[in-house]
Amino acid sequence: MTDRQLLYLWFDREPGVFEPDHTIEDIPGTADIDLLTAAIIDGSLGDLLPARIYMATNPTPENPRAIRSIDVGKLLRDNKIHHRRCYQIVRPD
């Protein structure tokens, strides 16, 4: 029996400080960016995505080099995924 490997995703939040927002299955032999793209296309990450997604193979990464930062806008453009750009105004409490 093989343990299922996961990729941990944080939406605009610091990995290692906060719990991951989502996980996707890490399939050996498939590039992490391709797995992320497939998850976006199939809708498993939702319709509203942040400007940046952080990705790691560990839910509590301690080494900054273990964290990959993805520019979502560039990923969508590079893969010709139809999208709209929106801005959310965040006011201090």
N, CA, C and O of each residue as an XYZ file, in Angstrom:
372
protein
N       0.838     -1.186      0.000
C       0.000      0.000      0.000
C       0.879      1.243      0.000
O       1.787      1.357      0.823
N       0.624      2.159     -0.898
C       1.419      3.372     -1.025
C       0.697      4.541     -0.381
O      -0.502      4.741     -0.578
N       1.458      5.313      0.396
C       0.871      6.520      0.980
C       0.680      7.558     -0.107
O       1.521      7.720     -0.992
N      -0.425      8.249     -0.026
C      -0.738      9.299     -0.992
C       0.098     10.534     -0.669
O       0.086     11.009      0.467
N       0.818     11.054     -1.649
C       1.622     12.254     -1.481
C       0.784     13.471     -1.838
O      -0.020     13.425     -2.769
N       0.971     14.561     -1.099
C       0.186     15.773     -1.321
C       1.080     16.976     -1.565
O       2.222     17.035     -1.108
N       0.528     17.929     -2.298
C       1.107     19.260     -2.410
C       0.219     20.180     -1.591
O      -1.005     20.141     -1.717
N       0.822     20.999     -0.762
C       0.095     21.901      0.124
C       0.114     23.294     -0.482
O       1.150     23.761     -0.956
N      -1.048     23.959     -0.464
C      -1.205     25.265     -1.100
C      -1.680     26.300     -0.093
O      -2.564     26.038      0.723
N      -1.079     27.474     -0.164
C      -1.496     28.618      0.649
C      -1.882     29.743     -0.302
O      -1.159     30.039     -1.254
N      -3.012     30.357     -0.042
C      -3.498     31.451     -0.871
C      -3.163     32.771     -0.191
O      -3.844     33.184      0.747
N      -2.108     33.434     -0.668
C      -1.701     34.743     -0.146
C      -1.450     34.744      1.362
O      -1.594     35.780      2.011
N      -1.079     33.604      1.918
C      -0.767     33.522      3.347
C       0.584     32.838      3.501
O       0.985     32.039      2.654
N       1.265     33.149      4.559
C       2.623     32.661      4.740
C       2.668     31.178      5.110
O       2.139     30.778      6.147
N       3.297     30.370      4.267
C       3.445     28.942      4.571
C       4.283     28.741      5.833
O       5.225     29.491      6.091
N       3.937     27.745      6.596
C       4.667     27.468      7.827
C       4.124     28.219      9.020
O       4.318     27.797     10.160
N       3.445     29.329      8.775
C       2.834     30.124      9.844
C       1.355     29.782      9.935
O       0.800     29.646     11.026
N       0.726     29.645      8.776
C      -0.697     29.329      8.688
C      -0.875     27.905      8.155
O       0.010     27.360      7.495
N      -2.023     27.321      8.451
C      -2.382     26.013      7.892
C      -2.582     26.170      6.382
O      -2.994     27.237      5.926
N      -2.297     25.121      5.599
C      -2.550     25.200      4.153
C      -4.035     25.426      3.869
O      -4.904     24.936      4.592
N      -4.305     26.178      2.800
C      -5.680     26.437      2.388
C      -6.267     25.263      1.604
O      -7.462     24.983      1.693
N      -5.416     24.582      0.838
C      -5.859     23.463     -0.001
C      -4.729     22.455     -0.132
O      -3.570     22.758      0.153
N      -5.082     21.261     -0.563
C      -4.092     20.257     -0.939
C      -4.513     19.667     -2.277
O      -5.698     19.608     -2.605
N      -3.521     19.235     -3.037
C      -3.782     18.486     -4.265
C      -2.851     17.282     -4.257
O      -1.792     17.307     -3.629
N      -3.252     16.236     -4.955
C      -2.425     15.031     -4.986
C      -1.163     15.285     -5.808
O      -1.219     15.846     -6.902
N      -0.030     14.863     -5.260
C       1.257     14.974     -5.940
C       1.500     13.664     -6.692
O       1.784     12.633     -6.082
N       1.386     13.715     -7.995
C       1.529     12.519     -8.829
C       2.974     12.428     -9.312
O       3.439     13.314    -10.029
N       3.688     11.375     -8.932
C       5.080     11.227     -9.374
C       5.186     11.273    -10.896
O       4.370     10.686    -11.607
N       6.200     11.978    -11.379
C       6.429     12.093    -12.813
C       5.677     13.225    -13.478
O       5.847     13.461    -14.674
N       4.836     13.940    -12.715
C       4.098     15.083    -13.257
C       4.576     16.344    -12.550
O       4.637     16.386    -11.321
N       4.908     17.353    -13.311
C       5.413     18.605    -12.739
C       4.379     19.236    -11.815
O       3.184     19.226    -12.110
N       4.843     19.784    -10.699
C       3.947     20.423     -9.728
C       3.105     21.517    -10.362
O       1.921     21.647    -10.051
N       3.695     22.295    -11.236
C       2.970     23.399    -11.874
C       1.846     22.853    -12.764
O       0.791     23.475    -12.880
N       2.072     21.692    -13.391
C       1.028     21.062    -14.208
C      -0.107     20.555    -13.325
O      -1.272     20.636    -13.712
N       0.217     20.037    -12.150
C      -0.812     19.583    -11.207
C      -1.643     20.762    -10.714
O      -2.864     20.661    -10.594
N      -0.972     21.887    -10.428
C      -1.681     23.088     -9.999
C      -2.586     23.598    -11.113
O      -3.736     23.960    -10.863
N      -2.078     23.630    -12.330
C      -2.867     24.080    -13.478
C      -4.100     23.202    -13.671
O      -5.191     23.713    -13.922
N      -3.936     21.899    -13.558
C      -5.069     20.979    -13.706
C      -6.112     21.217    -12.613
O      -7.312     21.171    -12.883
N      -5.664     21.469    -11.387
C      -6.595     21.740    -10.286
C      -7.367     23.034    -10.519
O      -8.545     23.129    -10.176
N      -6.709     24.022    -11.097
C      -7.391     25.281    -11.417
C      -8.424     25.048    -12.518
O      -9.558     25.516    -12.418
N      -8.034     24.328    -13.562
C      -8.928     24.082    -14.687
C     -10.145     23.266    -14.265
O     -11.259     23.554    -14.703
N      -9.950     22.249    -13.416
C     -11.104     21.415    -13.041
C     -11.953     22.035    -11.928
O     -12.974     21.472    -11.535
N     -11.529     23.191    -11.425
C     -12.347     23.927    -10.461
C     -12.196     23.491     -9.018
O     -12.914     23.994     -8.154
N     -11.289     22.575     -8.727
C     -11.175     22.086     -7.355
C     -10.606     23.129     -6.393
O     -10.678     22.946     -5.178
N     -10.047     24.212     -6.915
C      -9.543     25.297     -6.055
C     -10.519     26.468     -5.987
O     -10.240     27.479     -5.343
N     -11.653     26.330     -6.648
C     -12.651     27.386     -6.641
C     -12.493     28.340     -7.809
O     -11.588     28.195     -8.631
N     -13.382     29.311     -7.872
C     -13.388     30.280     -8.970
C     -12.655     31.567     -8.627
O     -12.289     32.324     -9.526
N     -12.440     31.825     -7.366
C     -11.773     33.051     -6.927
C     -10.394     32.690     -6.398
O     -10.270     32.057     -5.350
N      -9.359     33.093     -7.128
C      -7.982     32.768     -6.759
C      -7.220     34.034     -6.391
O      -7.523     35.109     -6.908
N      -6.240     33.920     -5.508
C      -5.426     35.071     -5.148
C      -4.401     35.373     -6.246
O      -4.253     34.606     -7.198
N      -3.716     36.472     -6.103
C      -2.673     36.840     -7.058
C      -1.475     35.904     -6.962
O      -0.748     35.721     -7.938
N      -1.269     35.317     -5.800
C      -0.108     34.464     -5.567
C      -0.530     33.227     -4.773
O      -1.282     33.314     -3.802
N      -0.025     32.077     -5.214
C      -0.228     30.818     -4.490
C       1.152     30.301     -4.100
O       2.080     30.286     -4.908
N       1.263     29.880     -2.849
C       2.499     29.267     -2.363
C       2.275     27.765     -2.305
O       1.201     27.307     -1.914
N       3.297     26.992     -2.699
C       3.155     25.552     -2.799
C       4.366     24.886     -2.150
O       5.498     25.339     -2.321
N       4.117     23.794     -1.395
C       5.197     23.030     -0.775
C       4.761     21.577     -0.636
O       3.571     21.269     -0.699
N       5.725     20.695     -0.449
C       5.433     19.274     -0.271
C       5.266     18.907      1.196
O       5.018     17.745      1.519
N       5.399     19.876      2.080
C       5.284     19.656      3.514
C       4.290     20.670      4.082
O       4.345     21.839      3.701
N       3.383     20.270      4.979
C       2.401     21.220      5.511
C       3.006     22.271      6.441
O       2.375     23.290      6.718
N       4.220     22.028      6.920
C       4.909     23.005      7.782
C       6.351     23.172      7.304
O       7.282     22.768      8.000
N       6.542     23.760      6.129
C       7.898     23.893      5.594
C       8.737     24.837      6.457
O       8.302     25.932      6.814
N       9.935     24.391      6.780
C      10.838     25.213      7.597
C      11.892     25.904      6.749
O      12.390     26.969      7.116
N      12.229     25.310      5.629
C      13.237     25.872      4.745
C      12.543     26.704      3.658
O      11.708     26.182      2.920
N      12.885     27.987      3.559
C      12.255     28.835      2.523
C      12.436     28.295      1.103
O      11.607     28.563      0.234
N      13.501     27.545      0.861
C      13.725     26.977     -0.472
C      12.735     25.870     -0.816
O      12.606     25.488     -1.979
N      12.040     25.358      0.190
C      11.055     24.293     -0.026
C       9.698     24.853     -0.440
O       8.763     24.099     -0.707
N       9.596     26.183     -0.491
C       8.328     26.840     -0.819
C       8.426     27.442     -2.221
O       9.354     28.192     -2.523
N       7.467     27.106     -3.061
C       7.426     27.670     -4.408
C       6.328     28.716     -4.468
O       5.209     28.476     -4.015
N       6.645     29.872     -5.023
C       5.691     30.970     -5.147
C       5.239     31.059     -6.603
O       6.059     31.173     -7.514
N       3.917     31.006     -6.810
C       3.359     30.999     -8.161
C       2.575     32.281     -8.405
O       1.686     32.626     -7.627
N       2.902     32.985     -9.481
C       2.144     34.154     -9.923
C       0.940     33.629    -10.706
O       1.089     33.160    -11.834
N      -0.237     33.707    -10.115
C      -1.438     33.110    -10.702
C      -1.798     33.762    -12.037
O      -2.170     33.060    -12.978
N      -1.696     35.074    -12.137
C      -2.010     35.759    -13.398
C      -1.148     35.254    -14.543
O      -1.651     34.996    -15.636
N       0.137     35.114    -14.297
C       1.058     34.612    -15.328
C       0.717     33.163    -15.682
O       0.718     32.793    -16.856
N       0.428     32.352    -14.675
C       0.064     30.959    -14.920
C      -1.182     30.868    -15.806
O      -1.222     30.068    -16.741
N      -2.185     31.675    -15.518
C      -3.413     31.673    -16.313
C      -3.154     32.135    -17.747
O      -3.656     31.536    -18.698
N      -2.370     33.199    -17.896
C      -2.049     33.703    -19.242
C      -1.231     32.679    -20.032
O      -1.524     32.411    -21.197
N      -0.202     32.107    -19.392
C       0.672     31.149    -20.081
C      -0.086     29.918    -20.561
O       0.268     29.325    -21.580
N      -1.123     29.537    -19.831
C      -1.897     28.347    -20.181
C      -3.197     28.678    -20.910
O      -4.038     27.809    -21.137
N      -3.343     29.953    -21.270
C      -4.522     30.436    -22.012
C      -5.833     30.035    -21.338
O      -6.776     29.581    -21.986
N      -5.863     30.218    -20.005
C      -7.059     29.944    -19.220
C      -7.840     31.245    -19.120
O      -7.342     32.239    -18.591
N      -9.064     31.231    -19.629
C      -9.893     32.443    -19.632
C     -10.171     32.881    -18.192
O     -10.560     32.072    -17.350
N      -9.966     34.168    -17.926
C     -10.167     34.685    -16.571
C     -10.456     36.178    -16.618
O     -10.218     36.845    -17.625
N     -10.972     36.685    -15.509
C     -11.170     38.120    -15.331
C     -10.303     38.554    -14.170
O     -10.069     37.786    -13.236
N      -9.829     39.779    -14.229
C      -9.045     40.325    -13.137
C      -9.953     41.197    -12.283
O     -10.677     42.052    -12.794
N      -9.905     40.969    -10.975
C     -10.705     41.727    -10.031
C      -9.789     42.212     -8.904
O      -8.709     41.663     -8.686
N     -10.229     43.220     -8.215
C      -9.468     43.725     -7.075
C     -10.347     43.741     -5.840
O     -11.498     44.174     -5.887
N      -9.809     43.280     -4.768
C     -10.511     43.297     -3.484
C      -9.847     44.354     -2.614
O      -8.630     44.340     -2.431
N     -10.625     45.243     -2.095
C     -10.121     46.284     -1.220
C     -10.118     45.747      0.224
O     -11.155     45.339      0.748
N      -8.960     45.756      0.839
C      -8.817     45.243      2.191
C      -8.590     46.449      3.116
O      -7.585     47.151      3.001
N      -9.526     46.672      4.019
C      -9.434     47.807      4.927
C      -8.923     47.333      6.285
O      -9.284     46.246      6.738
N      -8.091     48.133      6.932
C      -7.593     47.744      8.258
C      -8.750     47.680      9.256
O      -9.708     48.448      9.161
N      -8.652     46.782     10.186
C      -9.700     46.628     11.213
C      -9.706     47.768     12.206
O     -10.525     47.783     13.125
